[in-house]
Amino acid sequence: MTLDIGVVGTGMMGQDHVQRLATSVPHAKVVAVSDVNVDQAKRVGESVAARVYSDGHDLIADDQVQAVLIASPGFTHEEFTLACIAAGKPVLCEKPLAPTIDACLRVLEAEAATARRLVQVGFMRRYDDGFRALKERLDDGQVGRALLLHCRHRNASVPPGFTSDMMITDSVVHDIDVTRWLLGQEIVAASVFRARPSSMAPEGLQDPQMVLLETAAGVLVDVESFVSCQFGYDIRYELVGETGTISLGEQAGVQIRQQGRHHGPIPADWRERFGAAYQRELREWVTGALQGQIAGPSTWDGYATTAVAVAAVESLAGGRRTPVELVDRPALYA
Ligand code: ISE
């Protein structure tokens, strides 16, 4: 059995997904790609012998396309996801589900009305071996109840046009999702603190930031967001429980001890650090779509994460603790 997939958006992540689906995901076939940049779409489409569209809606309407992966810019996610729901096609939507709370709620309502899950949101950290081990140890009760969670999220640098808000909506969203998934609790408030800006950060970028999240049961989560750290992509986690701590292991690769020093590799970016996680995410999505069972991060997760990110952006602007309020959770996402 093969799943014929259309990929909307052939930028950096779209290309990454197309190559992975074409080369290392069993039962997956990329049959169509689309992008407003048609030349780029053509190049990517030719590399896997896929049909090329300039409009994602035409790709979604293509009868041969059984499932859709959306990797276009965040502001387009709502319209394409709604079109997939209307067409009854499973969709893997890169984060964010949508940048605004209202847009997320429109997707939530549309999917809930069909009474079956079609949408998965691309929070790939949940597929990482290390993050899964951390959750297993916590759920096993090895350190008692969680009290605190320390998260470090560092990027070597960011592209031109990257804003202070995007440090939250583009980067910290992953930590927001991990917090909710790991602790099994919603986040009820966000506060953002501005650190002394790095002289290596682009002009005007508030970098680093310290984000403090409060969960429903009172766990405090601090997230360092530092996107001009220069030295590589650095993700660290430490959970503090009542009887011990659980830390995320450092990335794979050898560590060398030599001449009074020890050193080892640091990934360049998230595609390297989370390569295996993306692989597993796609495999499980393809298997689930073929079986008619989408089980990964849901539309509710996408909505709740955006709601927290919006509160954090408000806190960054206003300098105040900002509460997060969610609508009632539809039964589909119980
Ligand atoms: C980027 O957009 C991502 O999606 C990565 O997963 C994230 O870790 C990185 O910080 C973002 O800039």
py3Dmol code that shows the C-alpha trace and the ligand (Angstrom):
import py3Dmol

protein = """\
ATOM      1  CA  MET A   1       0.000   0.000   0.000  1.00  0.00           C
ATOM      2  CA  THR A   2       1.272   3.476  -0.848  1.00  0.00           C
ATOM      3  CA  LEU A   3       0.206   6.897   0.417  1.00  0.00           C
ATOM      4  CA  ASP A   4       0.243   9.480  -2.395  1.00  0.00           C
ATOM      5  CA  ILE A   5       1.276  12.739  -0.780  1.00  0.00           C
ATOM      6  CA  GLY A   6       1.165  16.373  -1.874  1.00  0.00           C
ATOM      7  CA  VAL A   7       3.572  18.835  -0.250  1.00  0.00           C
ATOM      8  CA  VAL A   8       2.498  22.483  -0.037  1.00  0.00           C
ATOM      9  CA  GLY A   9       5.532  24.773   0.266  1.00  0.00           C
ATOM     10  CA  THR A  10       8.958  23.893  -1.105  1.00  0.00           C
ATOM     11  CA  GLY A  11      11.116  26.166   1.039  1.00  0.00           C
ATOM     12  CA  MET A  12      13.729  24.811   3.443  1.00  0.00           C
ATOM     13  CA  MET A  13      11.453  22.541   5.509  1.00  0.00           C
ATOM     14  CA  GLY A  14       9.320  21.542   2.503  1.00  0.00           C
ATOM     15  CA  GLN A  15      12.417  20.387   0.643  1.00  0.00           C
ATOM     16  CA  ASP A  16      13.632  18.501   3.691  1.00  0.00           C
ATOM     17  CA  HIS A  17      10.297  16.687   4.012  1.00  0.00           C
ATOM     18  CA  VAL A  18      10.075  15.917   0.278  1.00  0.00           C
ATOM     19  CA  GLN A  19      13.519  14.301   0.242  1.00  0.00           C
ATOM     20  CA  ARG A  20      12.853  12.346   3.407  1.00  0.00           C
ATOM     21  CA  LEU A  21       9.445  11.116   2.197  1.00  0.00           C
ATOM     22  CA  ALA A  22      10.937  10.136  -1.162  1.00  0.00           C
ATOM     23  CA  THR A  23      13.986   8.340   0.161  1.00  0.00           C
ATOM     24  CA  SER A  24      13.416   6.981   3.616  1.00  0.00           C
ATOM     25  CA  VAL A  25       9.761   6.701   4.556  1.00  0.00           C
ATOM     26  CA  PRO A  26       8.229   3.334   3.605  1.00  0.00           C
ATOM     27  CA  HIS A  27       4.870   3.427   1.760  1.00  0.00           C
ATOM     28  CA  ALA A  28       5.195   7.157   1.000  1.00  0.00           C
ATOM     29  CA  LYS A  29       5.222   8.691  -2.477  1.00  0.00           C
ATOM     30  CA  VAL A  30       5.375  12.431  -3.208  1.00  0.00           C
ATOM     31  CA  VAL A  31       3.085  12.886  -6.215  1.00  0.00           C
ATOM     32  CA  ALA A  32       2.659  16.666  -6.159  1.00  0.00           C
ATOM     33  CA  VAL A  33       4.337  19.784  -4.793  1.00  0.00           C
ATOM     34  CA  SER A  34       3.263  23.442  -4.807  1.00  0.00           C
ATOM     35  CA  ASP A  35       4.782  26.808  -4.067  1.00  0.00           C
ATOM     36  CA  VAL A  36       4.124  30.415  -5.033  1.00  0.00           C
ATOM     37  CA  ASN A  37       7.765  30.354  -6.131  1.00  0.00           C
ATOM     38  CA  VAL A  38       7.055  28.126  -9.142  1.00  0.00           C
ATOM     39  CA  ASP A  39      10.685  27.806 -10.248  1.00  0.00           C
ATOM     40  CA  GLN A  40      11.624  26.441  -6.870  1.00  0.00           C
ATOM     41  CA  ALA A  41       8.596  24.106  -6.887  1.00  0.00           C
ATOM     42  CA  LYS A  42       9.637  22.849 -10.338  1.00  0.00           C
ATOM     43  CA  ARG A  43      13.154  22.052  -9.185  1.00  0.00           C
ATOM     44  CA  VAL A  44      11.881  20.184  -6.140  1.00  0.00           C
ATOM     45  CA  GLY A  45       9.091  18.475  -8.117  1.00  0.00           C
ATOM     46  CA  GLU A  46      11.510  17.293 -10.806  1.00  0.00           C
ATOM     47  CA  SER A  47      13.812  15.731  -8.210  1.00  0.00           C
ATOM     48  CA  VAL A  48      11.038  13.298  -7.244  1.00  0.00           C
ATOM     49  CA  ALA A  49       9.022  13.238 -10.493  1.00  0.00           C
ATOM     50  CA  ALA A  50       6.034  14.989  -8.874  1.00  0.00           C
ATOM     51  CA  ARG A  51       3.420  17.247 -10.490  1.00  0.00           C
ATOM     52  CA  VAL A  52       3.902  20.942  -9.801  1.00  0.00           C
ATOM     53  CA  TYR A  53       1.298  23.535  -8.800  1.00  0.00           C
ATOM     54  CA  SER A  54       1.633  27.227  -8.041  1.00  0.00           C
ATOM     55  CA  ASP A  55      -1.436  27.169  -5.773  1.00  0.00           C
ATOM     56  CA  GLY A  56      -1.753  24.831  -2.805  1.00  0.00           C
ATOM     57  CA  HIS A  57      -5.539  24.670  -3.247  1.00  0.00           C
ATOM     58  CA  ASP A  58      -5.102  23.056  -6.689  1.00  0.00           C
ATOM     59  CA  LEU A  59      -2.756  20.489  -5.140  1.00  0.00           C
ATOM     60  CA  ILE A  60      -5.276  19.687  -2.395  1.00  0.00           C
ATOM     61  CA  ALA A  61      -8.013  19.285  -5.039  1.00  0.00           C
ATOM     62  CA  ASP A  62      -5.851  16.865  -7.085  1.00  0.00           C
ATOM     63  CA  ASP A  63      -7.681  13.504  -6.971  1.00  0.00           C
ATOM     64  CA  GLN A  64      -4.443  11.542  -6.806  1.00  0.00           C
ATOM     65  CA  VAL A  65      -3.309  13.365  -3.646  1.00  0.00           C
ATOM     66  CA  GLN A  66      -4.465  11.263  -0.689  1.00  0.00           C
ATOM     67  CA  ALA A  67      -2.703  13.181   2.096  1.00  0.00           C
ATOM     68  CA  VAL A  68      -1.114  16.617   2.394  1.00  0.00           C
ATOM     69  CA  LEU A  69       1.955  17.962   4.158  1.00  0.00           C
ATOM     70  CA  ILE A  70       1.863  21.736   4.690  1.00  0.00           C
ATOM     71  CA  ALA A  71       5.233  23.469   4.943  1.00  0.00           C
ATOM     72  CA  SER A  72       4.309  26.899   3.582  1.00  0.00           C
ATOM     73  CA  PRO A  73       4.610  30.043   5.766  1.00  0.00           C
ATOM     74  CA  GLY A  74       2.552  30.010   8.989  1.00  0.00           C
ATOM     75  CA  PHE A  75      -0.012  32.612   7.876  1.00  0.00           C
ATOM     76  CA  THR A  76      -1.177  30.251   5.053  1.00  0.00           C
ATOM     77  CA  HIS A  77      -1.701  27.220   7.310  1.00  0.00           C
ATOM     78  CA  GLU A  78      -5.299  27.963   8.244  1.00  0.00           C
ATOM     79  CA  GLU A  79      -6.653  28.132   4.688  1.00  0.00           C
ATOM     80  CA  PHE A  80      -4.796  25.030   3.506  1.00  0.00           C
ATOM     81  CA  THR A  81      -5.678  22.995   6.602  1.00  0.00           C
ATOM     82  CA  LEU A  82      -9.345  23.968   6.283  1.00  0.00           C
ATOM     83  CA  ALA A  83      -9.272  22.919   2.606  1.00  0.00           C
ATOM     84  CA  CYS A  84      -7.812  19.517   3.582  1.00  0.00           C
ATOM     85  CA  ILE A  85     -10.508  19.031   6.239  1.00  0.00           C
ATOM     86  CA  ALA A  86     -13.207  19.944   3.695  1.00  0.00           C
ATOM     87  CA  ALA A  87     -11.698  17.435   1.238  1.00  0.00           C
ATOM     88  CA  GLY A  88     -11.462  14.752   3.957  1.00  0.00           C
ATOM     89  CA  LYS A  89      -7.678  14.395   3.443  1.00  0.00           C
ATOM     90  CA  PRO A  90      -5.246  13.753   6.328  1.00  0.00           C
ATOM     91  CA  VAL A  91      -2.833  16.622   6.799  1.00  0.00           C
ATOM     92  CA  LEU A  92       0.490  17.074   8.562  1.00  0.00           C
ATOM     93  CA  CYS A  93       0.794  20.820   9.168  1.00  0.00           C
ATOM     94  CA  GLU A  94       4.162  22.257  10.165  1.00  0.00           C
ATOM     95  CA  LYS A  95       4.016  24.426  13.276  1.00  0.00           C
ATOM     96  CA  PRO A  96       2.325  26.737  13.997  1.00  0.00           C
ATOM     97  CA  LEU A  97      -1.148  25.355  13.297  1.00  0.00           C
ATOM     98  CA  ALA A  98      -1.916  29.046  12.715  1.00  0.00           C
ATOM     99  CA  PRO A  99      -0.418  32.245  14.130  1.00  0.00           C
ATOM    100  CA  THR A 100      -3.595  33.606  15.756  1.00  0.00           C
ATOM    101  CA  ILE A 101      -5.981  32.131  18.318  1.00  0.00           C
ATOM    102  CA  ASP A 102      -9.034  32.842  16.142  1.00  0.00           C
ATOM    103  CA  ALA A 103      -7.517  31.063  13.155  1.00  0.00           C
ATOM    104  CA  CYS A 104      -6.676  28.023  15.321  1.00  0.00           C
ATOM    105  CA  LEU A 105     -10.229  27.964  16.657  1.00  0.00           C
ATOM    106  CA  ARG A 106     -11.656  27.966  13.130  1.00  0.00           C
ATOM    107  CA  VAL A 107      -9.579  24.876  12.321  1.00  0.00           C
ATOM    108  CA  LEU A 108     -10.528  23.285  15.643  1.00  0.00           C
ATOM    109  CA  GLU A 109     -14.245  23.843  14.999  1.00  0.00           C
ATOM    110  CA  ALA A 110     -14.046  22.552  11.429  1.00  0.00           C
ATOM    111  CA  GLU A 111     -12.272  19.349  12.445  1.00  0.00           C
ATOM    112  CA  ALA A 112     -14.407  18.771  15.548  1.00  0.00           C
ATOM    113  CA  ALA A 113     -17.519  19.054  13.326  1.00  0.00           C
ATOM    114  CA  THR A 114     -16.296  16.076  11.255  1.00  0.00           C
ATOM    115  CA  ALA A 115     -15.888  14.061  14.495  1.00  0.00           C
ATOM    116  CA  ARG A 116     -12.653  12.484  13.282  1.00  0.00           C
ATOM    117  CA  ARG A 117      -9.058  13.531  13.459  1.00  0.00           C
ATOM    118  CA  LEU A 118      -7.465  14.507  10.153  1.00  0.00           C
ATOM    119  CA  VAL A 119      -4.905  17.047  11.350  1.00  0.00           C
ATOM    120  CA  GLN A 120      -1.490  16.468  12.911  1.00  0.00           C
ATOM    121  CA  VAL A 121       0.760  19.401  13.866  1.00  0.00           C
ATOM    122  CA  GLY A 122       4.516  19.154  13.251  1.00  0.00           C
ATOM    123  CA  PHE A 123       5.846  19.244  16.800  1.00  0.00           C
ATOM    124  CA  MET A 124       8.692  16.838  16.036  1.00  0.00           C
ATOM    125  CA  ARG A 125      10.390  16.893  19.436  1.00  0.00           C
ATOM    126  CA  ARG A 126       7.784  14.422  20.695  1.00  0.00           C
ATOM    127  CA  TYR A 127       9.393  11.880  18.332  1.00  0.00           C
ATOM    128  CA  ASP A 128      12.937  12.361  19.632  1.00  0.00           C
ATOM    129  CA  ASP A 129      14.449   9.421  21.566  1.00  0.00           C
ATOM    130  CA  GLY A 130      15.771  11.697  24.314  1.00  0.00           C
ATOM    131  CA  PHE A 131      12.510  13.569  24.878  1.00  0.00           C
ATOM    132  CA  ARG A 132      10.615  10.258  24.879  1.00  0.00           C
ATOM    133  CA  ALA A 133      13.012   8.782  27.460  1.00  0.00           C
ATOM    134  CA  LEU A 134      12.622  11.873  29.634  1.00  0.00           C
ATOM    135  CA  LYS A 135       8.837  11.505  29.556  1.00  0.00           C
ATOM    136  CA  GLU A 136       8.991   7.760  30.261  1.00  0.00           C
ATOM    137  CA  ARG A 137      11.188   8.270  33.346  1.00  0.00           C
ATOM    138  CA  LEU A 138       8.875  11.001  34.651  1.00  0.00           C
ATOM    139  CA  ASP A 139       5.734   8.934  34.005  1.00  0.00           C
ATOM    140  CA  ASP A 140       7.401   5.932  35.719  1.00  0.00           C
ATOM    141  CA  GLY A 141       7.584   8.068  38.848  1.00  0.00           C
ATOM    142  CA  GLN A 142      11.378   7.862  39.043  1.00  0.00           C
ATOM    143  CA  VAL A 143      11.782  11.372  40.475  1.00  0.00           C
ATOM    144  CA  GLY A 144       8.354  11.904  41.987  1.00  0.00           C
ATOM    145  CA  ARG A 145       6.121  14.796  40.934  1.00  0.00           C
ATOM    146  CA  ALA A 146       7.573  17.435  38.636  1.00  0.00           C
ATOM    147  CA  LEU A 147       8.277  20.789  40.308  1.00  0.00           C
ATOM    148  CA  LEU A 148      10.439  22.741  37.877  1.00  0.00           C
ATOM    149  CA  LEU A 149      11.536  22.424  34.247  1.00  0.00           C
ATOM    150  CA  HIS A 150      14.582  24.235  32.858  1.00  0.00           C
ATOM    151  CA  CYS A 151      14.724  24.549  29.055  1.00  0.00           C
ATOM    152  CA  ARG A 152      17.523  25.969  26.932  1.00  0.00           C
ATOM    153  CA  HIS A 153      16.808  26.751  23.289  1.00  0.00           C
ATOM    154  CA  ARG A 154      19.780  28.238  21.444  1.00  0.00           C
ATOM    155  CA  ASN A 155      20.234  28.882  17.738  1.00  0.00           C
ATOM    156  CA  ALA A 156      23.598  29.899  16.255  1.00  0.00           C
ATOM    157  CA  SER A 157      22.016  32.732  14.277  1.00  0.00           C
ATOM    158  CA  VAL A 158      18.788  33.746  12.562  1.00  0.00           C
ATOM    159  CA  PRO A 159      17.965  34.865   9.011  1.00  0.00           C
ATOM    160  CA  PRO A 160      17.386  38.530   8.155  1.00  0.00           C
ATOM    161  CA  GLY A 161      13.925  39.705   9.151  1.00  0.00           C
ATOM    162  CA  PHE A 162      13.701  37.467  12.223  1.00  0.00           C
ATOM    163  CA  THR A 163      11.910  39.472  14.934  1.00  0.00           C
ATOM    164  CA  SER A 164      11.810  39.428  18.739  1.00  0.00           C
ATOM    165  CA  ASP A 165       8.236  38.070  18.582  1.00  0.00           C
ATOM    166  CA  MET A 166       9.412  35.233  16.318  1.00  0.00           C
ATOM    167  CA  MET A 167      11.797  34.103  19.053  1.00  0.00           C
ATOM    168  CA  ILE A 168       8.575  33.049  20.777  1.00  0.00           C
ATOM    169  CA  THR A 169       6.261  32.149  17.881  1.00  0.00           C
ATOM    170  CA  ASP A 170       8.930  30.304  15.873  1.00  0.00           C
ATOM    171  CA  SER A 171      11.275  28.879  18.499  1.00  0.00           C
ATOM    172  CA  VAL A 172       9.761  28.822  22.013  1.00  0.00           C
ATOM    173  CA  VAL A 173       6.579  27.206  20.594  1.00  0.00           C
ATOM    174  CA  HIS A 174       8.498  23.930  20.664  1.00  0.00           C
ATOM    175  CA  ASP A 175       9.234  24.327  24.387  1.00  0.00           C
ATOM    176  CA  ILE A 176       5.601  25.236  25.009  1.00  0.00           C
ATOM    177  CA  ASP A 177       4.511  22.070  23.248  1.00  0.00           C
ATOM    178  CA  VAL A 178       7.064  19.912  25.078  1.00  0.00           C
ATOM    179  CA  THR A 179       5.977  21.356  28.435  1.00  0.00           C
ATOM    180  CA  ARG A 180       2.289  20.513  27.845  1.00  0.00           C
ATOM    181  CA  TRP A 181       3.076  17.037  26.482  1.00  0.00           C
ATOM    182  CA  LEU A 182       5.709  16.131  29.070  1.00  0.00           C
ATOM    183  CA  LEU A 183       3.749  17.317  32.103  1.00  0.00           C
ATOM    184  CA  GLY A 184       0.274  16.525  30.768  1.00  0.00           C
ATOM    185  CA  GLN A 185      -0.941  19.944  31.924  1.00  0.00           C
ATOM    186  CA  GLU A 186      -2.030  23.155  30.285  1.00  0.00           C
ATOM    187  CA  ILE A 187      -0.048  26.350  30.764  1.00  0.00           C
ATOM    188  CA  VAL A 188      -1.998  29.054  32.586  1.00  0.00           C
ATOM    189  CA  ALA A 189       0.317  32.089  32.392  1.00  0.00           C
ATOM    190  CA  ALA A 190       3.405  33.403  30.616  1.00  0.00           C
ATOM    191  CA  SER A 191       5.890  36.130  31.584  1.00  0.00           C
ATOM    192  CA  VAL A 192       8.787  37.221  29.411  1.00  0.00           C
ATOM    193  CA  PHE A 193      11.939  38.941  30.689  1.00  0.00           C
ATOM    194  CA  ARG A 194      14.385  40.822  28.511  1.00  0.00           C
ATOM    195  CA  ALA A 195      18.052  40.054  29.110  1.00  0.00           C
ATOM    196  CA  ARG A 196      20.873  42.409  28.214  1.00  0.00           C
ATOM    197  CA  PRO A 197      20.913  42.126  24.380  1.00  0.00           C
ATOM    198  CA  SER A 198      23.897  40.367  22.852  1.00  0.00           C
ATOM    199  CA  SER A 199      26.110  42.580  20.700  1.00  0.00           C
ATOM    200  CA  MET A 200      26.171  39.641  18.246  1.00  0.00           C
ATOM    201  CA  ALA A 201      22.378  39.815  17.748  1.00  0.00           C
ATOM    202  CA  PRO A 202      20.957  41.612  14.701  1.00  0.00           C
ATOM    203  CA  GLU A 203      20.180  45.306  15.327  1.00  0.00           C
ATOM    204  CA  GLY A 204      16.951  45.708  17.311  1.00  0.00           C
ATOM    205  CA  LEU A 205      16.492  42.029  18.207  1.00  0.00           C
ATOM    206  CA  GLN A 206      15.675  41.464  21.904  1.00  0.00           C
ATOM    207  CA  ASP A 207      18.021  38.505  22.268  1.00  0.00           C
ATOM    208  CA  PRO A 208      18.212  36.653  24.657  1.00  0.00           C
ATOM    209  CA  GLN A 209      14.812  36.416  26.338  1.00  0.00           C
ATOM    210  CA  MET A 210      13.786  34.433  29.392  1.00  0.00           C
ATOM    211  CA  VAL A 211      10.266  33.039  29.254  1.00  0.00           C
ATOM    212  CA  LEU A 212       8.588  31.851  32.448  1.00  0.00           C
ATOM    213  CA  LEU A 213       5.594  29.536  32.064  1.00  0.00           C
ATOM    214  CA  GLU A 214       3.247  28.456  34.868  1.00  0.00           C
ATOM    215  CA  THR A 215       1.293  25.223  34.506  1.00  0.00           C
ATOM    216  CA  ALA A 216      -2.140  24.415  35.921  1.00  0.00           C
ATOM    217  CA  ALA A 217      -0.602  22.393  38.776  1.00  0.00           C
ATOM    218  CA  GLY A 218       1.978  25.065  39.563  1.00  0.00           C
ATOM    219  CA  VAL A 219       5.071  23.677  37.843  1.00  0.00           C
ATOM    220  CA  LEU A 220       7.386  26.569  36.890  1.00  0.00           C
ATOM    221  CA  VAL A 221       9.102  26.311  33.506  1.00  0.00           C
ATOM    222  CA  ASP A 222      11.893  28.646  32.442  1.00  0.00           C
ATOM    223  CA  VAL A 223      12.844  28.784  28.774  1.00  0.00           C
ATOM    224  CA  GLU A 224      15.991  30.537  27.636  1.00  0.00           C
ATOM    225  CA  SER A 225      15.499  31.676  24.060  1.00  0.00           C
ATOM    226  CA  PHE A 226      18.817  32.782  22.591  1.00  0.00           C
ATOM    227  CA  VAL A 227      18.998  32.870  18.810  1.00  0.00           C
ATOM    228  CA  SER A 228      22.410  34.475  18.211  1.00  0.00           C
ATOM    229  CA  CYS A 229      24.528  32.190  20.380  1.00  0.00           C
ATOM    230  CA  GLN A 230      27.077  31.753  17.549  1.00  0.00           C
ATOM    231  CA  PHE A 231      28.321  28.291  18.452  1.00  0.00           C
ATOM    232  CA  GLY A 232      25.581  25.985  17.113  1.00  0.00           C
ATOM    233  CA  TYR A 233      22.128  24.608  17.894  1.00  0.00           C
ATOM    234  CA  ASP A 234      21.927  23.767  21.571  1.00  0.00           C
ATOM    235  CA  ILE A 235      18.880  22.206  23.211  1.00  0.00           C
ATOM    236  CA  ARG A 236      19.015  21.255  26.908  1.00  0.00           C
ATOM    237  CA  TYR A 237      16.400  20.186  29.391  1.00  0.00           C
ATOM    238  CA  GLU A 238      16.432  19.424  33.086  1.00  0.00           C
ATOM    239  CA  LEU A 239      13.332  18.373  34.968  1.00  0.00           C
ATOM    240  CA  VAL A 240      13.440  18.791  38.738  1.00  0.00           C
ATOM    241  CA  GLY A 241      11.222  16.358  40.624  1.00  0.00           C
ATOM    242  CA  GLU A 242      10.626  15.774  44.323  1.00  0.00           C
ATOM    243  CA  THR A 243      13.282  13.069  44.628  1.00  0.00           C
ATOM    244  CA  GLY A 244      15.681  13.708  41.754  1.00  0.00           C
ATOM    245  CA  THR A 245      16.271  15.295  38.368  1.00  0.00           C
ATOM    246  CA  ILE A 246      16.088  14.018  34.785  1.00  0.00           C
ATOM    247  CA  SER A 247      18.238  15.662  32.129  1.00  0.00           C
ATOM    248  CA  LEU A 248      18.037  15.282  28.404  1.00  0.00           C
ATOM    249  CA  GLY A 249      21.181  13.537  27.151  1.00  0.00           C
ATOM    250  CA  GLU A 250      23.510  15.516  24.969  1.00  0.00           C
ATOM    251  CA  GLN A 251      23.313  14.898  21.230  1.00  0.00           C
ATOM    252  CA  ALA A 252      24.831  11.811  19.622  1.00  0.00           C
ATOM    253  CA  GLY A 253      28.423  11.773  18.375  1.00  0.00           C
ATOM    254  CA  VAL A 254      31.722  10.977  20.032  1.00  0.00           C
ATOM    255  CA  GLN A 255      33.287  13.039  22.780  1.00  0.00           C
ATOM    256  CA  ILE A 256      37.065  13.312  22.648  1.00  0.00           C
ATOM    257  CA  ARG A 257      39.314  13.617  25.711  1.00  0.00           C
ATOM    258  CA  GLN A 258      42.775  14.688  24.692  1.00  0.00           C
ATOM    259  CA  GLN A 259      45.600  16.913  25.949  1.00  0.00           C
ATOM    260  CA  GLY A 260      43.735  18.057  29.044  1.00  0.00           C
ATOM    261  CA  ARG A 261      40.566  18.925  27.133  1.00  0.00           C
ATOM    262  CA  HIS A 262      37.384  17.229  26.067  1.00  0.00           C
ATOM    263  CA  HIS A 263      35.332  18.182  23.077  1.00  0.00           C
ATOM    264  CA  GLY A 264      32.695  16.899  20.677  1.00  0.00           C
ATOM    265  CA  PRO A 265      30.338  18.023  17.910  1.00  0.00           C
ATOM    266  CA  ILE A 266      27.441  20.483  18.246  1.00  0.00           C
ATOM    267  CA  PRO A 267      24.656  20.299  15.610  1.00  0.00           C
ATOM    268  CA  ALA A 268      24.436  23.221  13.189  1.00  0.00           C
ATOM    269  CA  ASP A 269      20.654  23.475  13.327  1.00  0.00           C
ATOM    270  CA  TRP A 270      17.407  21.681  14.166  1.00  0.00           C
ATOM    271  CA  ARG A 271      17.382  19.628  10.963  1.00  0.00           C
ATOM    272  CA  GLU A 272      20.579  17.936  12.130  1.00  0.00           C
ATOM    273  CA  ARG A 273      19.634  17.724  15.814  1.00  0.00           C
ATOM    274  CA  PHE A 274      16.138  16.403  15.155  1.00  0.00           C
ATOM    275  CA  GLY A 275      16.780  14.479  11.910  1.00  0.00           C
ATOM    276  CA  ALA A 276      15.827  11.135  13.451  1.00  0.00           C
ATOM    277  CA  ALA A 277      12.755  12.706  15.078  1.00  0.00           C
ATOM    278  CA  TYR A 278      11.513  14.097  11.747  1.00  0.00           C
ATOM    279  CA  GLN A 279      12.049  10.647  10.260  1.00  0.00           C
ATOM    280  CA  ARG A 280       9.952   8.956  12.916  1.00  0.00           C
ATOM    281  CA  GLU A 281       7.309  11.688  12.768  1.00  0.00           C
ATOM    282  CA  LEU A 282       6.846  11.130   9.030  1.00  0.00           C
ATOM    283  CA  ARG A 283       6.855   7.330   9.311  1.00  0.00           C
ATOM    284  CA  GLU A 284       4.213   7.312  12.021  1.00  0.00           C
ATOM    285  CA  TRP A 285       2.108   9.874  10.149  1.00  0.00           C
ATOM    286  CA  VAL A 286       2.202   7.856   6.909  1.00  0.00           C
ATOM    287  CA  THR A 287       1.321   4.629   8.740  1.00  0.00           C
ATOM    288  CA  GLY A 288      -1.482   6.388  10.627  1.00  0.00           C
ATOM    289  CA  ALA A 289      -2.882   8.030   7.477  1.00  0.00           C
ATOM    290  CA  LEU A 290      -2.931   4.677   5.662  1.00  0.00           C
ATOM    291  CA  GLN A 291      -4.802   3.120   8.586  1.00  0.00           C
ATOM    292  CA  GLY A 292      -7.150   6.104   8.944  1.00  0.00           C
ATOM    293  CA  GLN A 293      -5.796   6.858  12.427  1.00  0.00           C
ATOM    294  CA  ILE A 294      -4.016  10.165  12.975  1.00  0.00           C
ATOM    295  CA  ALA A 295      -2.530  10.098  16.463  1.00  0.00           C
ATOM    296  CA  GLY A 296       0.276  12.683  16.670  1.00  0.00           C
ATOM    297  CA  PRO A 297       0.092  16.235  18.083  1.00  0.00           C
ATOM    298  CA  SER A 298      -3.479  17.390  17.506  1.00  0.00           C
ATOM    299  CA  THR A 299      -5.336  20.511  16.470  1.00  0.00           C
ATOM    300  CA  TRP A 300      -5.985  21.058  20.190  1.00  0.00           C
ATOM    301  CA  ASP A 301      -2.229  20.981  20.809  1.00  0.00           C
ATOM    302  CA  GLY A 302      -1.740  23.467  17.969  1.00  0.00           C
ATOM    303  CA  TYR A 303      -4.404  25.775  19.392  1.00  0.00           C
ATOM    304  CA  ALA A 304      -3.223  25.597  23.021  1.00  0.00           C
ATOM    305  CA  THR A 305       0.380  26.214  21.967  1.00  0.00           C
ATOM    306  CA  THR A 306      -0.554  29.263  19.903  1.00  0.00           C
ATOM    307  CA  ALA A 307      -2.646  30.588  22.820  1.00  0.00           C
ATOM    308  CA  VAL A 308       0.414  30.432  25.111  1.00  0.00           C
ATOM    309  CA  ALA A 309       2.691  31.949  22.448  1.00  0.00           C
ATOM    310  CA  VAL A 310       0.255  34.842  21.949  1.00  0.00           C
ATOM    311  CA  ALA A 311       0.229  35.458  25.736  1.00  0.00           C
ATOM    312  CA  ALA A 312       4.035  35.405  25.812  1.00  0.00           C
ATOM    313  CA  VAL A 313       4.266  37.893  22.934  1.00  0.00           C
ATOM    314  CA  GLU A 314       1.865  40.146  24.856  1.00  0.00           C
ATOM    315  CA  SER A 315       4.054  39.827  27.939  1.00  0.00           C
ATOM    316  CA  LEU A 316       7.160  40.676  25.917  1.00  0.00           C
ATOM    317  CA  ALA A 317       5.466  43.863  24.724  1.00  0.00           C
ATOM    318  CA  GLY A 318       3.818  44.876  27.999  1.00  0.00           C
ATOM    319  CA  GLY A 319       6.305  43.520  30.526  1.00  0.00           C
ATOM    320  CA  ARG A 320       3.553  41.846  32.541  1.00  0.00           C
ATOM    321  CA  ARG A 321       2.564  38.310  33.499  1.00  0.00           C
ATOM    322  CA  THR A 322      -0.158  37.342  31.012  1.00  0.00           C
ATOM    323  CA  PRO A 323      -2.769  34.705  31.861  1.00  0.00           C
ATOM    324  CA  VAL A 324      -3.756  32.108  29.252  1.00  0.00           C
ATOM    325  CA  GLU A 325      -7.396  31.139  28.896  1.00  0.00           C
ATOM    326  CA  LEU A 326      -8.510  28.239  26.727  1.00  0.00           C
ATOM    327  CA  VAL A 327     -11.947  27.345  25.378  1.00  0.00           C
ATOM    328  CA  ASP A 328     -13.505  24.048  26.512  1.00  0.00           C
ATOM    329  CA  ARG A 329     -11.767  21.078  24.969  1.00  0.00           C
ATOM    330  CA  PRO A 330     -13.999  19.323  22.394  1.00  0.00           C
ATOM    331  CA  ALA A 331     -14.615  15.621  23.076  1.00  0.00           C
ATOM    332  CA  LEU A 332     -12.615  14.680  19.956  1.00  0.00           C
ATOM    333  CA  TYR A 333      -9.439  15.764  21.806  1.00  0.00           C
ATOM    334  CA  ALA A 334     -10.270  14.278  25.211  1.00  0.00           C
TER     335      ALA A 334
END
"""
ligand_1 = """\
12
ISE
C 12.933 26.875 13.754
O 11.996 27.591 13.052
C 12.379 25.571 14.115
O 11.294 25.194 13.770
C 13.220 24.765 14.987
O 12.656 23.566 15.286
C 13.507 25.559 16.207
O 14.185 24.798 17.152
C 14.253 26.766 15.834
O 14.644 27.472 16.953
C 13.371 27.614 14.960
O 14.013 28.802 14.624
"""
view = py3Dmol.view(width=600, height=400)
view.addModel(protein, "pdb")
view.setStyle({"model": 0}, {"cartoon": {"style": "trace"}})
view.addModel(ligand_1, "xyz")
view.setStyle({"model": 1}, {"stick": {}})
view.zoomTo()
view.show()
